[in-house]
Each structure stands twice: as structure tokens, then as C-alpha cells.
Amino acid sequence: MNETALSARKDIQDKALVRSFSYISGKWCGAASGETFSVKNPANGELLGVVASLDAADATRAVDGAQQAFAAWSGLLPQERSVLLRRWFDLLIAHKEDLARIMVLEQGKPLSQARGEIGYAASFIEFYAEEAKRPNIEGVTSHLQGAEVEVWLEPVGVAALITPWNFPCAMLTRKAAAAMAVGCTVVAHPSGETPFSALALAELAERAGIPAGVFNVVTGQAPTIVEPWTKDTRVRALSFTGSTEIGRLLYRQSADTVKKLVLELGGHAPVLVFEDAHLKTALGETLKAKFETSGQDCLGANRIFVQRSIYDSFCKAFVAATKALTIGVGMDDCDIGPLMNESAVQKQEAHVADALAKGAKLECGGRRHPLGPLFYEPTVLVDVPADALILREETFGPVAAIAAFDTEDEVVARANDTEYGLVAYLHSNDPQRIYRVSRALQFGMVAVNRAQVTGAPIPFGGTKQSGLGREGARMGMEEFTEIKYVCRDWA
């Protein structure tokens, strides 16, 4: 299993970054059964390699190692953990090109976007390397005569991390760096569609000197690996990024062991474009919000509402800009790459067919691209009715749905009419409107006159059924801590 089509590529300089085994307690290991699973390039179906498919006993063994490593890791001075995390960050930056190319080949996203993700992933390690050194004892004015009162933040213990295929590096470092900075040890399960990125991060963690058992990556079938973690009382926190459906399942499975949960779930983001918006800015930023990562992003713009007075001009310009997008394999650094799998393409087809049957108009796209079965043309639907599936469900692909609105109250109500509440995009140049609408939108994040809002220093997360907790910022680290209150008299 050491030699793979991926490691044999001439454009991957550091061949040791391509790993096919899981990483548990500082050792690279396969399944005792010898079972593996295949990883293919979504652009052309090429077999990139086979990866070890571990079982439930291996998943428990990873927890054993993490639990054993916890006392020593949490007992290090925060400055010592910071130094090791910083070394990990430096190695990600040094190997940015190889990591990006590995990601393109297994995930399909354009090369420049993959490079951007590696920088984004590294930024979380850098941020939490610094945050690890911040004091975590809070003095409280005592309410008792003669007593001293303190509040401590302590690491919860072993944290289980389950990460998706659309951002295979950034979603792992955002979780792992926060947990490790505060003193937790982690067991991570990456998506079976993009395991090589996570295993490359493990290789670099080992080179950085992260002690054995602190950062473990277990590959295999998700139910086989994750269910034992949800039942294990030693796993005190679980962080998951993925669908709301799976998030609900993990919530139920974790109930008996009363874990701390961080769930980053579905998006279904609205875009509100008011008539006082700067049209060129609104157009460019909405295009980014819709089509980056080929639309496969929980932050992706799924419902585009445009005020009627500028509706026709916006739609015309948006269609022209969409037609100009390039489609190709990720290494060609195009705008739109392949979707991850067949079910993703079928969802685009179903949403388009449903919208057209209900009266929407197809302005461009609406079919698979000749490049391959997983390529879908960037598509624009206009005059999309409120009962269309695409306005009720997250599309997770390169299909834009546009509808007109008349009043502020109307569009806010339509934007909020969803079980999701991750991010909303607002375009306006009226300061009072920006304040009113930002307050009224029932979303964890609101982006005003821009698409990009995420980063290591901000609390990422949503409301309603878009999840629980926050990732990034100091709050992201605190998700992996428990509060201890100490009330002390001197004898």
C-alpha cells in the first residue's frame, strides 16, 4: 500500500506526505483484516490509491492512545504546546504546494482555491499556537467573607473530530488546533473521499514533534469508526462538520455519554440585494458566494433575492458573468471543477428539473458538461417560485436560484423561512437598513457587501439546525474546555 498513483506523480515533491495507513499513537497502521477502500480523482475517475479501512476495535485503540497521552500533553506548559503547534504551522506553509496538489487530486477543487485552503488551514494552527499561551484563570470578586474565588478553564480530555470532504484540511486544523492548544488530545476521522489530505497533516504533525497519541487519524467507514467514539465515556467532546441529518444522528448517539458537542451543519444561505446596493460589488461578491468550491460549501449562496427595481439588470449581468466562468480539472486552475460524486450531480439535476416544472426560467447551464460525468455546468435559474425545492433545500452545487422581492420586511421573512441559520449575505449602502436587516436575520453570521467573512479570529457557526457551538476565535478553544470554580479559604 505504500506506492500509489498519487505518490508516483512527478508534481508531488515530498512523496512521504502521501500516506495510506491510519496514524494511531505515533504509529502508521493498517487494518488487522487487511481491508482497504479506494480513493478516486473526481475529475476523471482515476484510482489515486487505496487506504486502510480500520474497524471498531482500532477506533477504540485510538481512544486508548489519546487517553494515555492526555495527562502529559495537558500537563505541558502552554508555551510548550504553543512551540509544537507553531512547528506544525511552519511545516504546512513549507509544504503548501504539495498539500494543495494532493487536495486537488482527491477533492477536485481548482488549484488556486486549494492553495487558499492550505493557507486557511495553517492560519488556525498559527492562531491557536498563540492562544495557547493566554491566561485561562479568571479572578472573581468573592461573595464570601475571607474566601478567594477563581474560575479555571481545563481541557475536557479526548476529543473526537469528524471532518467533511469539501474542506479536508481546514476543517481538521480548525478543530484539532483549538482542542490541542487547550490541552486536549484528539482522534480524527476524515471523509473516506478525501483521506489523503488528513493523513498528510498527520505526517507533518509527526515531523513537528507532536507527541504520540495527541493527534490520531483513523480512516475507514464512518459508522464503524465514529459510533464507538460516541459511546465511549472517555471521549468527552465531539466536533462534526457535515449535514444536518448526520448531525442529528450524532447528537442522539452522544446523548447517553453527555458529551460536549460542536456541530457545524447545513447552510442554505440567502443573499439579499437591495436597490441601494452597489450593483457591481453585489454582482461580484454574489458570484463568489455561489460558485467558489463549485458551490460545494455550507456557506454557498443558495437563495438569491434581488429587489424588483434592479432585478432585470442584476440577472442579466449575473448570467453573463456565469457564462464566463471556466470549467475544467483542478490542476488547470479553472473556476469550476467536478462535483464530488454522482449523488451530488443528481441533486443539481433534480433541483433544476423541479424549478423548471414550477415555472422558473433557465438562463444558462442546466446540464452535465462533456468533460466528465461529475462535471455540471454553472447554472442560473431566474423567477424561481417560492415552492421550488432549490429554495427549500441546500443545493450544494453550481446552480444559482434568483427571485425578486419588493419590500424589506418581505425579503427578511423569506430569508428567515428556513430551518437553517448559518450565514446570510446582505448588499446595501444604507447604514440604517444594514443595521436593521443584520439584526433581523436569524443567522449566526451576516456578511455585508462581501462574500468572504471566515478566518481564524472569528467565531464560525450557526443558529437553529445549522448547528451548535462555534469554531475559530477564542470561543472555538473554549468549546474543548470545562469550567472549574474554586472557592478557597486559607487555614
Secondary structure, DSSP 8 states (H G I E B T S, - for coil): ----TTTT-TT---GGG---SEEETTEEE--TT--EEEEE-TTT--EEEEEE-B-HHHHHHHHHHHHHHHHHHHHS-HHHHHHHHHHHHHHHHHTHHHHHHHHHHHH---HHHHHHHHHHHHHHHHHHHHHTTS--EEEE--SSTT-EEEEEEEE-SEEEEE--SSSTTHHHHHHHHHHHHHT-EEEEE--TTSHHHHHHHHHHHHHHT--TTTEEE--B-HHHHHHHHHH-TTEEEEEEES-HHHHHHHHHHTGGGT-EEEEE----EEEEE-TTS-HHHHHHHHHHHHHGGGG-STT-EEEEEEEHHHHHHHHHHHHHHHHT--B--GGGT-SB---SSHHHHHHHHHHHHHHHHTT-EEEE--SB-TT-TT-B--EEEES--TTSGGGTS---SSEEEEEEE--HHHHHHHHH-SS--SEEEEE-S-HHHHHHHHHHS-SSEEEES-S----TTS-B--SGGGEES-BSHHHHHHTTEEEEEEEE---
